[in-house]
Amino acid sequence: MTLKYLWLVALVALYISPIQSQNCVYLDHTILENMKLLSSIRTTFPLRCLKDITDFEFPQEILLYVQHVKKDIKAVTYHISSLALIIFSLKDSISLATEERLERIRSGLFKQVQQARECMVDEENKNTEEDSTSQHPHSEGFKAVYLELNKYFFRIRKFLVNKKYSFCAWKIVVVEIRRCFSIFYKLLNMN
């Protein structure tokens, strides 16, 4: 009798297309882990750092673009993950936390970059199979999003340099990058 039901389950599984690739599921989990890790660093925000708070001007046009062109959200997430890894790999980032915690952040971000790349490739392969008529996978709007993200992360890096990688500067940057991840995590899960 169980063979009868097993056959039905196998038959149904053949006709149900996967909602997300396994790489993308892992990416969601890794982003959440990294947001938790960044949250653990910023548990107490010192009052002396309030004077240094800066608006890094997160580019709102990115959100508008990504909401309309959902196929590019994976590529944008990959780019954000790569830029965040660069920030936390700066040579003077030691004042952020202990070396062990900083290494966990770098390791988590490296894992996130790898999974975002794999998820992006899976998504592009899926889109190529579905729409073989497309000539180029990314539009001018997509290139503008990349440019805006580069400017945004450049402002963050410049802030760190201007503040000489101070304790307060790192506290502010951690909050900002966590905010950025949170925004894109929500967008990833809207699909």
C-alpha positions in Angstrom: 0.0 0.0 0.0 2.9 2.4 0.7 4.2 1.8 -2.8 1.0 3.1 -4.2 1.3 6.4 -2.3 5.0 6.7 -3.0 4.2 6.5 -6.7 1.7 9.3 -6.4 4.2 11.5 -4.5 6.9 10.9 -7.2 4.4 11.7 -9.9 3.4 14.9 -8.3 7.0 15.9 -7.7 7.7 15.6 -11.4 5.1 18.2 -12.3 5.7 20.7 -9.6 8.4 23.2 -10.6 10.7 24.4 -7.9 9.9 27.8 -6.5 13.5 28.7 -5.7 16.8 27.0 -6.4 18.5 25.4 -3.4 21.3 28.0 -3.7 18.8 30.8 -3.2 17.3 29.1 -0.1 20.7 28.9 1.4 21.3 32.6 0.5 18.2 33.7 2.4 19.5 31.8 5.5 23.0 33.2 5.2 21.8 36.7 4.9 19.7 36.3 8.1 22.8 34.8 9.9 24.9 37.8 8.8 22.2 40.3 9.9 22.1 38.5 13.3 25.9 38.7 13.6 26.0 42.4 12.7 23.2 43.0 15.2 25.2 41.3 17.9 28.0 43.8 17.3 25.7 46.8 17.5 23.8 45.7 20.7 24.7 48.9 22.5 25.1 52.1 20.5 27.3 54.5 22.5 25.9 58.0 23.1 29.2 59.5 22.1 28.7 58.2 18.6 25.5 60.0 18.0 27.3 63.1 16.7 28.9 61.0 14.0 25.7 59.6 12.5 25.7 60.2 8.8 23.0 59.6 6.1 24.8 57.6 3.5 21.9 58.3 1.1 20.8 54.8 0.3 19.7 55.1 -3.4 15.9 54.8 -3.4 15.9 54.4 -7.2 17.5 51.0 -6.7 14.4 49.9 -4.8 12.1 51.2 -7.6 14.1 49.4 -10.3 14.4 46.1 -8.4 10.6 46.0 -7.6 9.8 46.4 -11.3 12.6 44.1 -12.7 12.6 41.3 -10.2 14.8 39.0 -12.2 17.8 41.2 -11.4 17.4 41.1 -7.6 19.7 38.1 -7.3 22.5 39.9 -9.3 22.0 43.1 -7.2 22.2 41.0 -4.0 25.5 39.5 -5.2 26.9 42.9 -5.9 25.9 44.2 -2.5 27.3 41.2 -0.7 30.6 41.7 -2.6 30.8 45.4 -1.7 30.1 44.7 2.0 32.8 42.0 2.0 35.2 44.6 0.7 34.3 47.1 3.5 34.9 44.5 6.2 38.2 43.4 4.6 39.7 46.8 4.9 43.1 46.7 6.7 42.1 49.0 9.5 38.8 47.2 10.4 40.3 45.7 13.6 38.8 48.4 15.8 35.3 47.0 15.0 35.5 44.0 17.3 37.7 41.3 18.4 39.7 39.5 15.7 37.5 36.4 16.1 34.3 38.2 15.6 35.6 40.1 12.6 36.8 36.8 11.1 33.3 35.4 11.6 31.8 38.4 9.8 34.3 38.1 6.9 33.6 34.3 6.7 29.8 34.9 6.7 30.1 37.6 4.0 32.3 35.4 1.9 29.8 32.6 2.2 27.0 35.0 1.3 28.9 36.2 -1.8 29.4 32.6 -3.0 25.8 31.7 -2.5 24.6 34.9 -4.1 26.7 34.2 -7.1 25.4 30.7 -7.4 21.8 31.8 -6.9 22.4 34.5 -9.6 23.8 32.0 -12.0 20.9 29.6 -11.4 18.4 32.4 -11.9 20.1 33.5 -15.2 20.2 29.9 -16.5 16.5 29.6 -15.6 15.7 32.9 -17.4 17.8 31.9 -20.4 15.8 28.6 -20.7 12.5 30.4 -20.4 13.3 33.3 -22.7 15.8 32.4 -25.4 15.0 35.6 -27.4 16.7 38.0 -25.0 19.9 39.4 -26.4 21.5 40.9 -23.2 20.5 40.0 -19.7 20.9 43.4 -18.2 19.4 46.7 -19.2 20.7 50.3 -18.9 18.6 50.6 -15.7 20.5 47.6 -14.3 23.8 49.3 -15.0 22.6 52.4 -13.3 21.7 50.4 -10.2 25.3 49.0 -10.1 26.7 52.5 -10.5 24.5 53.8 -7.6 25.4 50.9 -5.4 29.1 51.6 -6.0 28.6 55.2 -5.1 26.7 54.3 -2.0 29.4 51.9 -0.8 32.1 54.4 -1.7 30.4 56.9 0.6 30.5 54.4 3.4 34.2 53.6 2.7 35.0 57.4 2.5 33.2 57.9 5.9 35.5 55.3 7.5 38.6 56.8 6.0 37.6 60.4 7.1 36.8 59.1 10.6 40.1 57.2 10.6 38.3 53.9 11.1 37.2 55.0 14.6 35.1 52.9 16.9 32.1 55.1 16.3 32.6 55.1 12.6 32.5 51.3 12.6 29.4 51.2 14.8 27.6 53.4 12.3 28.8 51.4 9.3 27.6 48.1 10.9 24.2 49.6 11.4 24.0 50.9 7.8 25.2 47.6 6.2 22.8 45.6 8.3 20.0 48.0 7.2 21.0 47.5 3.5 20.9 43.7 4.0 17.5 43.9 5.6 16.1 45.9 2.7 17.3 43.4 0.2 16.4 40.4 2.2 12.8 41.6 2.2 13.0 42.2 -1.6 14.4 38.7 -2.1 11.5 37.2 -0.3 8.8 39.2 -2.1 9.4 37.1 -5.2 
